[in-house]
């Protein structure tokens, strides 16, 4: 199985490579359009800031390639948010527009700190990505912006209101949490994705 | 529901765990990767590695350790200890660290926090603050292992760090550290109320009830400890079961 990890200088991809390695799977970190198009699965991790990520994606022409992909695709963290239409981050930034959500910032309060950082449980799970998992399962989140719940939502978490912990549109799957840092639960989700 | 985090802290020097770790069944208690993996299996939510290496090879050995830990570990970890430049932080993050904590370098030049947050995002920048109490000045920030008073008020410094873009505060009470009399509830509560980023409480943990108190009374987001975990005095799982009985949300 050929797995491509989209390289757009989007932060800590080493942990994703190691997580795949623990599953006995080799992946290629690449921005090469042909390699990405040919891959059996595409992973799109990301951390950091949305506007600079979009600049890098445009510089590499990836903003045009990614929406045309047809194989199973998994966005992780910022890689999920970038699939939306628009984010408040960076004074307002246009995103890839693969999914119809707009990314907004959590309102920080003394009780609900921002970033939303730590282990939270998943609710309202739908679809093959979450096979074998339940609302008792916790995953690791670190983010200050979120996608609201919509018809594309396949898992929710609450902070303090429900938001999209995972989304899907056709072959495009994405999770707000870090599968690669979520212990055995995260590993199961990665395995489920690799079986798609 | 977001859970409170339990974080064991490992001191490392030249790539090896220091402080006598007494763990039954651990073949090499000096191997930070084996110890980290054990804590992860027991239910630790995160780990902190505090590097006290003081040689020219510091950066290379720390980067190698980060790679080894990231290869093995499937929970998040923070690396700290004498980290002072943007390129240090970049090397650690690119090799698999989830967060990097800065301390003296931020006090020497607070703009470093802004620069790191802009470059890598707030979510991976932790400001570690060591506070000590005295009757004349209250809680002040110290450096050099708690020997040098910077003259900065602890709450004000934490607030400034948050405003400059820190994503988390790791607050250690030097007055409580090593006492096992409990966390410093007053300063932890004051910092937690003063900032809208998560606060990790450190220093003084001696019992399970100490963690209950720091979560319920001081509103800490996470509790960090070293020796009580390393010496097996409190198991992570039994600690979390105690917290759950006390009505605190934990991952079990």
Interface residues (C-beta under 8 A of the other chain):
Chain A: X11 X12 X14 X15 X18 X19 X21 X22 X47 X48 X49 X108 X109 X110 X111 X113 X114 X115 X116 X117 X118 X119 X120 X121 X138 X140 X141 X142 X143 X144 X158 X159 X178 X180 X181 X182 X183 X184 X186 X187
Chain B: X1 X2 X3 X4 X5 X40 X45 X67 X70 X71 X74 X75 X76 X93 X94 X95 X96 X97 X98 X118 X120 X121 X122 X123 X124 X167 X168 X192 X193 X195 X196 X197 X198 X199 X219 X221 X222 X251
